[in-house]
Amino acid sequence: MKARQIIFLILLIIFADQALKFYIKLNYYAGEEHQVLGSWFRLHFVENEGMAWGWKFGGGFGKIILTLFRLVAVIWGSFLLRDFIRKKYHKGFIICAALIYAGALGNLIDSLFYGIIFEQSNPFSQNVARFFPPGGGYAGFLHGKVVDMFYFPIITNAHFPSWVPLYGGEEFEFFRPVFNLADASISTGVIVILLFQNRYFKKQEVVKHHTIETDSVVNDKTQIF
C-alpha cells in the first residue's frame, strides 16, 4: 500500500474529527444535547480531561503526563507506521494502524491546543465558547480538554435484576459513554485487528525436506535426478 494513500486517510479522519469538534465547541454549550435519529442517537457536548471514552487520569498533573504520553506515542507511531508500509504488511493491518494513529493524533490536538484557543463553556450560564477569546483560553498548553459528542443511549430507563450483586435494582443504560470520531477511529482499528489477526499475521509454512536412505553408493561420478 502506498504511503500517500495512508497519509490521505489520516488527514481525512483528522479533518473530519476536528471539523466536528469545532462545530460543537462553537455552537453548543457544555452539556447541551440534541436528538439526531430519535432518542437513541444524540449529539451531547461534553469535555473530558482524560483518556478516550471520558476516562480520567490523576488531575492536573496526570493531565500533563497523559498529554506527553500521547505526544510520544504519536511520534513513535509515525515511525512505526512508516515501517509497516516499507515492509509491506497486510493492507488491512496498515489501514487499521492508520485509523489508530489518526484517532490518537486527533485527541492529541485537543489536549495540546484547545485550552489556548477556546473559551470555557459553562453548563450553568449556558454560554457557547468563543474562538480565540480576548481574555485568553480556559487553560494553558497541554491542558486542553478533549471534546466528545456522540451519545447512543440505545437502552434507557431499564434496571438491573434484583439478584445482580451490588447493582441489583439500580438503573441501567446502554450505551452510556459519550465519545468522538477520534475515539471511534481508534476503537475500530483495534477491534478489526483483533478480529482478523490470523489473516494479518499469517505464519509462513515451513517446507520440510525428507531424506530417503538407499543402499546406493554415492561418489563424484553418481548422478542424482
C-alpha positions in Angstrom: 0.0 0.0 0.0 1.3 3.4 -0.9 2.3 5.9 1.7 0.3 8.8 0.1 -2.9 6.8 0.4 -2.3 6.3 4.1 -1.5 9.9 4.6 -4.7 10.9 2.8 -6.7 8.6 5.0 -5.1 10.0 8.2 -5.6 13.6 7.1 -9.3 12.9 6.1 -10.0 11.4 9.6 -8.3 14.3 11.4 -10.1 16.9 9.3 -13.5 15.3 9.9 -12.8 14.9 13.6 -11.6 18.5 14.1 -14.3 20.0 12.0 -17.0 18.3 14.0 -15.3 19.3 17.3 -15.1 22.9 16.2 -18.7 22.9 15.2 -19.7 21.5 18.6 -17.5 23.9 20.5 -18.7 27.0 18.6 -22.4 26.1 18.6 -23.2 24.1 21.7 -22.8 25.0 25.4 -21.3 22.4 27.7 -24.0 19.7 28.5 -26.2 20.7 25.5 -27.9 17.8 23.8 -29.9 17.4 20.6 -31.5 14.3 19.1 -30.4 13.2 15.7 -32.1 9.9 15.0 -34.8 9.5 17.6 -33.8 9.1 21.2 -31.1 6.5 20.6 -28.6 8.8 18.7 -27.9 12.2 20.1 -25.3 14.9 19.9 -24.3 15.6 23.5 -21.5 18.1 24.2 -19.1 17.1 27.0 -15.4 17.6 27.6 -13.1 15.3 29.4 -9.6 15.9 30.8 -8.5 12.3 30.5 -8.4 9.4 28.2 -10.8 8.1 25.5 -14.4 7.5 26.3 -14.3 10.0 29.2 -11.9 8.1 31.5 -9.8 10.4 33.8 -6.3 10.1 35.0 -4.8 11.9 38.0 -6.0 15.5 37.9 -3.9 18.4 36.5 -0.5 16.7 36.8 -2.0 13.5 35.4 -3.3 15.6 32.5 0.2 16.7 31.6 1.6 13.2 31.9 -1.2 11.8 29.7 -0.8 14.5 27.0 3.0 14.0 26.9 2.4 10.2 26.7 0.1 10.8 23.7 2.7 13.1 22.1 5.4 10.4 22.5 3.1 7.7 21.2 2.1 9.7 18.1 5.8 10.4 17.3 6.7 6.8 17.8 3.6 5.7 15.8 4.8 7.8 12.9 8.0 5.8 12.5 6.2 2.6 13.2 3.5 3.2 10.5 6.2 4.1 8.0 7.9 0.8 8.8 4.7 -1.1 8.2 4.4 0.4 4.8 8.0 -0.1 3.8 7.9 -3.8 4.9 4.6 -4.2 3.0 2.5 -5.5 5.9 -1.0 -6.7 5.1 -3.1 -3.8 3.6 -5.9 -4.3 6.1 -3.5 -4.1 9.0 -1.9 -0.9 7.7 -5.3 0.7 7.3 -6.2 -0.3 10.9 -2.8 1.1 12.2 -3.6 4.3 10.3 -7.0 4.5 12.0 -5.5 4.1 15.4 -2.8 6.7 14.6 -5.3 9.3 13.3 -7.5 8.9 16.3 -4.6 9.4 18.7 -3.4 12.4 16.8 -7.0 13.9 16.7 -7.3 13.7 20.5 -3.8 15.0 21.0 -4.6 18.2 19.1 -7.4 18.8 21.6 -5.1 18.3 24.6 -2.3 20.5 23.2 -4.2 23.5 21.9 -7.9 23.6 22.8 -7.2 25.2 26.2 -5.4 28.1 24.4 -7.8 28.8 21.5 -11.2 28.3 23.1 -13.1 30.0 25.9 -14.6 27.9 28.7 -18.2 26.9 28.2 -20.2 26.7 31.4 -23.3 24.5 31.7 -24.9 26.9 34.2 -24.6 30.1 32.2 -25.0 28.1 29.0 -22.5 30.2 27.1 -21.1 29.0 23.9 -17.3 29.1 23.7 -15.7 31.7 21.6 -12.7 31.1 19.3 -9.5 33.0 20.5 -11.4 35.0 23.2 -10.0 38.4 24.1 -9.1 37.2 27.6 -7.4 34.1 26.5 -8.4 30.5 26.6 -9.6 28.4 29.5 -6.3 26.7 30.1 -2.6 26.6 29.1 -0.6 24.5 26.7 -1.0 20.7 27.3 -4.1 21.3 29.5 -6.8 21.3 26.8 -9.9 19.1 27.2 -11.0 16.5 24.7 -14.3 17.3 23.0 -16.9 14.4 22.9 -20.3 14.5 21.3 -21.6 11.1 20.1 -24.1 9.6 22.5 -26.0 6.3 21.8 -28.4 5.5 24.7 -29.9 2.5 23.0 -31.5 1.1 26.2 -32.7 3.6 28.8 -34.8 3.6 31.9 -34.0 -0.1 32.5 -33.0 -1.6 35.8 -30.7 -4.4 36.8 -32.5 -7.5 38.2 -32.7 -7.6 41.9 -30.5 -10.7 42.1 -27.5 -9.0 40.4 -24.7 -8.4 43.1 -24.0 -4.8 44.1 -26.1 -3.3 41.2 -29.4 -5.1 41.8 -32.4 -2.8 41.2 -30.2 0.1 40.1 -30.9 2.0 36.8 -29.2 0.6 33.7 -28.4 2.3 30.5 -26.8 1.0 27.3 -24.7 2.6 25.7 -23.6 5.2 28.2 -20.2 6.6 27.1 -20.0 9.8 25.1 -17.2 9.7 22.5 -15.9 11.4 19.4 -14.8 10.5 15.9 -11.2 10.0 17.0 -12.3 7.5 19.7 -14.3 5.6 17.2 -11.4 5.5 14.8 -9.1 4.1 17.5 -11.7 1.5 18.6 -12.4 0.4 15.0 -8.7 -0.1 14.3 -8.1 -2.2 17.4 -11.3 -4.3 17.1 -10.6 -5.1 13.4 -7.0 -6.1 14.1 -8.2 -8.4 16.9 -10.9 -10.0 14.7 -8.6 -10.6 11.7 -5.2 -11.1 13.3 -4.9 -14.6 11.9 -5.2 -13.1 8.4 -3.0 -10.1 9.0 -0.2 -12.1 10.6 -0.1 -15.3 8.7 2.8 -17.6 9.6 4.9 -18.8 6.7 4.7 -22.5 6.2 8.0 -24.3 6.7 8.7 -26.8 3.9 10.1 -30.0 5.3 12.7 -31.9 3.3 12.6 -35.7 3.8 15.7 -37.7 3.5 15.4 -41.1 1.8 18.0 -43.7 2.7 19.2 -46.1 0.0 22.0 -48.7 -0.4 23.4 -46.9 -3.4 27.0 -45.7 -3.3 27.3 -42.0 -3.8 30.5 -40.7 -5.3 31.7 -38.0 -7.7 30.5 -39.9 -10.7 27.0 -40.6 -9.4 24.2 -38.5 -10.9 21.2 -37.7 -8.8 17.9 -37.0 -10.6 
